[in-house]
Structures are given as structure tokens and as C-alpha cells.
């Protein structure tokens, strides 16, 4: 899919690790933003502001 299969063994491993780290970072940031938004909405609803 990303062309990693055309690389040699060690480069393929490094590429795979890089892709996994980038995906983990994107999920961390995305879930952090979603959590912040949900927390703000819930607190506003509970407090009645």
C-alpha cells in the first residue's frame, strides 16, 4: 500500500516502525481533542451554564 514492500529488510522495518509511530501520534492527538471537546460539553451541560 505504501510501497514499503519494495525496501530491503532493515529499511522495511524502519519504515514500518515510522508508520506505526505516526499513526499512534495521530490517534493520541485526535483522541485528546475529542476528549477535551466532550469534557467541555458535558461539564457545561451538568453545570447548566
C-alpha positions as CSV (number, residue, x, y, z in Angstrom):
1,X,0.0,0.0,0.0
2,X,2.7,2.5,1.0
3,X,5.5,0.9,-1.1
4,X,7.3,-0.4,2.0
5,X,7.5,-3.9,0.5
6,X,10.0,-2.7,-2.1
7,X,12.5,-1.8,0.5
8,X,15.2,-4.1,1.9
9,X,14.6,-5.9,5.2
10,X,16.1,-3.3,7.7
11,X,14.7,-0.4,5.8
12,X,11.3,-2.0,5.7
13,X,11.4,-2.5,9.5
14,X,12.3,1.2,10.0
15,X,9.6,2.3,7.6
16,X,7.0,0.1,9.4
17,X,8.0,1.5,12.8
18,X,7.8,5.0,11.4
19,X,4.3,4.4,10.1
20,X,3.2,2.9,13.4
21,X,4.6,5.8,15.4
22,X,2.9,8.4,13.1
23,X,-0.4,6.6,13.4
24,X,0.0,6.4,17.2
25,X,0.7,10.2,17.3
26,X,-2.3,11.0,15.1
27,X,-4.6,8.9,17.3
28,X,-3.2,10.4,20.5
29,X,-3.8,13.9,19.3
30,X,-7.2,13.1,17.8
31,X,-8.5,11.3,20.9
32,X,-7.1,14.1,23.1
33,X,-9.0,16.7,21.1
34,X,-12.2,14.6,21.2
35,X,-11.8,14.1,24.9
36,X,-11.4,17.8,25.5
37,X,-14.4,18.6,23.5
38,X,-16.6,16.0,25.2
39,X,-15.4,17.1,28.6
40,X,-16.2,20.7,27.9
41,X,-19.7,19.8,26.6
42,X,-20.5,17.5,29.5
43,X,-19.3,20.0,32.1
44,X,-21.3,22.8,30.5
45,X,-24.4,20.6,30.5
46,X,-24.0,19.5,34.1
47,X,-23.3,22.9,35.4
48,X,-26.1,24.5,33.4
49,X,-24.1,27.4,32.1
